[in-house]
Amino acid sequence: MTASRGTVVAPAPRPGDHVRLVSPASFPSRELVAEAAAVLESWGLVVEIGTHALDRWGYMAGRDEDRLADLDDAFRDPAVRAVIATRGGAGAYRIADDLDFAAVRADPKPLVGFSDITALHLALWRHCGLAGIHGFLAGPRSAAATRRLLMDGEPAVLHRDPRAMTVEAEVPGAATGDLVGGNLGTVAHAVGAGLPSLAGTILFLEAERTIGLGQIDRQLTQLIRSGALDGVRGIALGRFPGFEDYTDRGWTLVDVFKDRLGSLGVPVLGGIDVGHGADPLSLPLGPLAVLDTAAGTLSVEPAVSSEDADPRFPRAKCEGLR
């Protein structure tokens, strides 16, 4: 694959490096934080926990200013080589555009997280072009996938799961572009509130069922009617748990995808095993990707650089807004 259009790929953390656990969205349990720390320590990393990671303010991990302060502290600290969200939930969208992007530009480091953390991935890519990891630490398969992407600087090649219902919504073809996206609801809710241009990208989408088919229909329609999907080169569909056996007046999720995405005139690849649910795989966000429905693959360049360079003097620099 040729070089990306300017995505910043930070140095990979190495054994002995410090990483910071933060809670930019909902609050985690102490047990969840302890489990995440144990996984990271088993990789040889030194784990620090954000000051407010266990705070509670309603359904969020503390007030906006405190969650933001933990993120900014992690990105400003030269000893911290990766920032890892304890969980998603709700609240990251409230602080995403207030990050200290100057600090990120000065010393890029990868962010790991998914679900509501999609808001931060989008903001970091929009303002700094920074690659991150749609990743998870709970479950051996998820942890192993995240480790490979974070510490080994490996590209990701994800193969279609032929058993996934979204395979039936495929539109044949191939496409190349920077891979962006994450949780469908978070992407849709960013329309008019900081969603970066998706022109020239491959858009990855995943979601879990919280209401019904109308939830997905409304979000896809918002993206289409706002013009946000103009210029998108392809779409990769991840997990949509809860919709497997769900029908509404004769329609399934596949019908919604065919009706909404089929009119875009771009390839659609289904069955990517990334998203909500038990033990998912992980995925780089930001780097160049190739989507190929004939091969049934989504291939993505590394989210971090494994080159032998001092990570405290990164060579990657931000190239401005998107």
C-alpha positions as CSV (number, residue, x, y, z in Angstrom):
1,M,0.0,0.0,0.0
2,T,1.1,3.5,-0.7
3,A,1.7,6.1,2.0
4,S,-1.3,7.6,3.8
5,R,-2.3,11.2,3.2
6,G,-0.6,12.4,6.3
7,T,-1.7,10.2,9.2
8,V,0.7,10.6,12.2
9,V,1.9,7.2,13.4
10,A,3.5,7.5,16.9
11,P,6.3,5.3,18.2
12,A,5.2,2.0,19.7
13,P,5.6,1.7,23.5
14,R,8.3,-0.8,24.5
15,P,8.7,-2.9,27.6
16,G,9.6,-0.7,30.5
17,D,7.7,2.3,29.1
18,H,4.9,4.0,31.1
19,V,1.3,4.0,29.9
20,R,-1.6,5.8,31.5
21,L,-5.1,4.5,32.2
22,V,-7.7,7.2,31.9
23,S,-11.5,7.3,32.0
24,P,-12.8,10.0,29.5
25,A,-16.3,8.6,29.4
26,S,-18.2,6.5,32.0
27,F,-16.7,5.4,35.2
28,P,-15.2,1.9,35.4
29,S,-15.2,-0.5,38.4
30,R,-12.1,-0.9,40.5
31,E,-12.0,-4.5,39.3
32,L,-12.0,-3.5,35.6
33,V,-9.1,-1.1,36.2
34,A,-7.2,-3.7,38.1
35,E,-7.7,-6.2,35.3
36,A,-6.6,-3.7,32.6
37,A,-3.5,-2.8,34.6
38,A,-2.6,-6.5,35.1
39,V,-2.9,-7.1,31.3
40,L,-0.7,-4.2,30.5
41,E,1.9,-5.1,33.2
42,S,2.0,-8.6,31.7
43,W,3.3,-6.9,28.5
44,G,6.2,-5.4,30.5
45,L,4.6,-1.9,30.6
46,V,4.6,0.3,33.7
47,V,1.0,1.3,34.4
48,E,-0.1,4.6,35.8
49,I,-3.7,5.4,36.7
50,G,-5.2,8.8,36.0
51,T,-6.0,10.9,39.0
52,H,-9.7,10.9,38.3
53,A,-10.0,7.5,36.6
54,L,-12.3,6.2,39.3
55,D,-14.3,9.4,40.0
56,R,-18.1,9.5,39.6
57,W,-20.3,12.3,38.4
58,G,-23.7,10.9,37.3
59,Y,-22.9,8.2,34.8
60,M,-19.5,9.7,34.0
61,A,-16.1,9.3,35.5
62,G,-16.0,12.7,37.2
63,R,-16.8,16.2,35.9
64,D,-15.8,17.3,32.4
65,E,-12.9,19.4,33.5
66,D,-11.5,16.5,35.6
67,R,-11.8,13.9,32.8
68,L,-10.2,16.4,30.4
69,A,-7.4,17.1,32.8
70,D,-6.5,13.4,33.0
71,L,-6.3,13.2,29.2
72,D,-4.3,16.3,28.9
73,D,-1.9,15.3,31.7
74,A,-1.3,11.9,29.9
75,F,-0.6,13.6,26.5
76,R,1.6,16.2,28.1
77,D,3.8,13.8,30.2
78,P,6.8,12.8,28.1
79,A,7.2,9.6,30.1
80,V,3.8,8.3,29.1
81,R,4.0,6.5,25.8
82,A,0.4,5.4,25.3
83,V,-3.0,6.5,26.6
84,I,-5.5,3.8,27.3
85,A,-9.2,4.3,28.1
86,T,-10.6,2.1,30.9
87,R,-14.0,1.9,29.1
88,G,-16.5,3.7,26.9
89,G,-20.0,4.5,27.9
90,A,-20.9,8.2,27.7
91,G,-19.1,11.6,28.1
92,A,-16.1,11.6,25.9
93,Y,-18.0,13.6,23.3
94,R,-18.4,16.4,25.8
95,I,-14.6,17.0,26.0
96,A,-13.2,15.8,22.7
97,D,-12.7,19.2,21.1
98,D,-11.2,20.7,24.2
99,L,-8.1,18.5,24.2
100,D,-4.6,20.1,24.3
101,F,-3.9,19.4,20.7
102,A,-0.7,21.3,20.8
103,A,0.6,18.8,23.3
104,V,-0.5,15.9,21.1
105,R,1.3,17.5,18.1
106,A,4.5,18.0,20.1
107,D,4.6,14.4,21.3
108,P,2.2,12.1,19.6
109,K,1.2,8.9,21.4
110,P,-1.5,6.3,20.6
111,L,-4.9,6.3,22.2
112,V,-6.5,2.9,22.8
113,G,-10.3,2.6,23.3
114,F,-13.6,2.1,21.5
115,S,-17.4,2.8,21.8
116,D,-17.8,6.4,23.1
117,I,-14.0,6.8,22.8
118,T,-14.7,7.1,19.1
119,A,-15.3,10.8,19.8
120,L,-11.7,11.2,20.9
121,H,-10.3,9.2,17.9
122,L,-12.2,11.4,15.5
123,A,-11.0,14.6,17.2
124,L,-7.4,13.5,17.4
125,W,-7.5,12.5,13.7
126,R,-9.2,15.7,12.7
127,H,-6.9,18.1,14.6
128,C,-3.6,16.1,14.5
129,G,-4.0,13.3,12.0
130,L,-3.1,10.9,14.9
131,A,-3.6,7.2,14.4
132,G,-5.1,5.2,17.3
133,I,-6.4,1.8,18.1
134,H,-10.0,0.7,18.3
135,G,-9.1,-1.8,21.0
136,F,-10.1,-3.6,24.1
137,L,-8.2,-5.4,26.9
138,A,-10.9,-7.7,28.4
139,G,-10.7,-11.2,26.9
140,P,-7.6,-13.1,25.7
141,R,-8.3,-12.6,22.0
142,S,-8.9,-8.9,22.4
143,A,-5.9,-8.4,24.6
144,A,-3.6,-10.3,22.2
145,A,-4.9,-8.3,19.2
146,T,-4.5,-5.0,21.0
147,R,-0.9,-6.0,22.1
148,R,0.1,-6.8,18.5
149,L,-1.2,-3.5,17.2
150,L,0.1,-1.4,20.1
151,M,3.6,-2.9,20.8
152,D,4.6,-4.8,17.7
153,G,3.5,-2.2,15.2
154,E,1.9,-4.9,13.1
155,P,-0.5,-4.2,10.2
156,A,-3.9,-5.7,10.6
157,V,-5.5,-8.0,8.1
158,L,-9.1,-8.8,9.2
159,H,-11.0,-11.5,7.3
160,R,-14.7,-11.5,6.8
161,D,-16.6,-13.8,9.2
162,P,-18.9,-15.6,6.8
163,R,-21.4,-16.3,9.6
164,A,-22.0,-12.6,10.3
165,M,-25.3,-11.3,9.2
166,T,-23.8,-8.1,7.8
167,V,-22.1,-10.2,5.0
168,E,-25.6,-10.2,3.3
169,A,-25.4,-6.4,3.0
170,E,-22.2,-6.4,1.0
171,V,-21.7,-4.4,-2.1
172,P,-18.9,-5.9,-4.3
173,G,-15.7,-3.9,-5.0
174,A,-12.4,-2.7,-3.7
175,A,-11.3,0.6,-2.2
176,T,-8.3,2.3,-0.6
177,G,-8.3,5.1,1.9
178,D,-7.5,6.1,5.4
179,L,-9.6,4.0,7.8
180,V,-11.7,6.1,10.2
181,G,-14.8,5.7,12.3
182,G,-15.9,3.4,15.1
183,N,-19.2,3.4,16.9
184,L,-22.0,4.4,14.5
185,G,-23.9,6.5,17.0
186,T,-20.9,8.4,18.0
187,V,-19.9,9.1,14.4
188,A,-23.5,10.2,13.5
189,H,-23.8,12.5,16.6
190,A,-20.6,14.2,15.6
191,V,-22.3,15.7,12.5
192,G,-22.2,19.4,13.0
193,A,-20.1,19.0,16.1
194,G,-16.6,18.2,14.9
195,L,-17.0,15.3,12.5
196,P,-13.9,15.4,10.3
197,S,-14.2,15.2,6.5
198,L,-14.7,11.6,5.5
199,A,-13.9,12.2,1.8
200,G,-11.3,9.8,0.6
201,T,-11.6,7.5,3.6
202,I,-12.9,4.0,4.3
203,L,-15.5,4.3,7.1
204,F,-15.6,1.5,9.7
205,L,-18.9,1.2,11.6
206,E,-20.1,-0.9,14.5
207,A,-22.9,-0.7,17.1
208,E,-24.9,-2.7,19.6
209,R,-28.7,-2.7,19.6
210,T,-30.2,-0.4,22.2
211,I,-33.6,0.3,20.7
212,G,-34.4,-1.2,17.2
213,L,-33.8,-0.8,13.5
214,G,-34.9,2.8,13.6
215,Q,-31.8,3.6,15.7
216,I,-29.5,2.5,12.8
217,D,-31.8,3.9,10.1
218,R,-31.8,7.4,11.7
219,Q,-28.1,7.5,12.2
220,L,-27.2,6.3,8.7
221,T,-29.8,8.8,7.3
222,Q,-28.3,11.6,9.3
223,L,-24.8,10.8,7.8
224,I,-26.2,10.6,4.3
225,R,-28.4,13.7,4.3
226,S,-25.8,15.9,6.0
227,G,-23.4,15.1,3.2
228,A,-20.9,13.5,5.7
229,L,-20.6,10.4,3.5
230,D,-19.9,12.3,0.3
231,G,-16.6,11.1,-1.1
232,V,-16.3,8.0,1.2
233,R,-14.6,5.3,-0.8
234,G,-15.9,2.2,1.0
235,I,-17.6,1.0,4.2
236,A,-16.6,-1.8,6.5
237,L,-19.2,-3.2,8.9
238,G,-18.1,-4.6,12.2
239,R,-20.2,-6.2,14.9
240,F,-23.9,-5.3,15.5
241,P,-24.8,-7.5,18.5
242,G,-28.5,-7.8,19.4
243,F,-29.7,-7.5,15.8
244,E,-28.9,-11.1,14.8
245,D,-32.5,-12.4,15.3
246,Y,-34.3,-9.1,15.4
247,T,-37.0,-8.2,12.9
248,D,-39.3,-5.2,12.7
249,R,-42.4,-5.6,10.4
250,G,-40.5,-7.9,8.1
251,W,-37.2,-6.0,7.9
252,T,-33.9,-7.0,9.5
253,L,-30.7,-5.0,9.9
254,V,-29.5,-6.3,6.5
255,D,-32.5,-4.6,4.9
256,V,-31.7,-1.3,6.5
257,F,-28.0,-1.5,5.3
258,K,-29.1,-2.5,1.8
259,D,-31.5,0.4,1.7
260,R,-29.3,3.1,3.1
261,L,-25.7,2.0,2.1
262,G,-26.5,0.3,-1.1
263,S,-27.4,3.7,-2.7
264,L,-23.9,5.2,-2.0
265,G,-22.2,3.5,-5.0
266,V,-19.2,2.3,-2.9
267,P,-18.0,-1.1,-1.8
268,V,-19.4,-2.4,1.5
269,L,-17.6,-5.2,3.3
270,G,-19.5,-7.0,6.1
271,G,-18.4,-9.5,8.8
272,I,-15.5,-7.6,10.4
273,D,-15.2,-9.1,13.9
274,V,-14.6,-5.8,15.7
275,G,-16.9,-3.9,18.0
276,H,-19.1,-4.6,21.0
277,G,-19.6,-8.1,22.5
278,A,-17.4,-10.8,23.9
279,D,-13.7,-10.8,23.0
280,P,-13.6,-8.8,19.8
281,L,-10.6,-8.2,17.6
282,S,-8.9,-4.8,17.5
283,L,-8.3,-2.4,14.6
284,P,-6.0,0.5,13.7
285,L,-7.8,3.8,13.1
286,G,-6.3,6.5,10.9
287,P,-3.8,4.5,8.7
288,L,-4.3,3.6,5.1
289,A,-6.5,0.6,4.5
290,V,-7.5,-1.6,1.6
291,L,-11.1,-3.0,1.5
292,D,-11.6,-6.0,-0.9
293,T,-14.9,-7.8,-0.9
294,A,-13.6,-10.4,-3.4
295,A,-10.9,-11.5,-0.9
296,G,-13.2,-10.7,2.1
297,T,-10.4,-8.7,3.8
298,L,-9.8,-5.3,5.4
299,S,-6.1,-4.7,5.5
300,V,-4.8,-1.7,7.5
301,E,-1.3,-0.3,7.9
302,P,0.2,-0.1,11.4
303,A,-1.2,2.3,14.0
304,V,2.3,2.8,15.6
305,S,5.9,2.8,14.4
306,S,8.1,-0.1,15.4
307,E,11.2,1.6,14.0
308,D,14.2,1.7,16.4
309,A,13.8,5.3,17.4
310,D,13.8,7.1,20.8
311,P,10.1,7.4,21.5
312,R,10.7,10.5,23.6
313,F,11.7,12.4,20.4
314,P,9.1,11.3,17.9
315,R,9.5,12.3,14.3
316,A,5.8,12.4,13.4
317,K,4.3,15.9,13.3
318,C,0.7,17.1,12.9
319,E,-0.2,18.5,9.5
320,G,-3.3,20.5,10.5
321,L,-7.1,20.3,10.4
322,R,-9.0,17.8,8.3
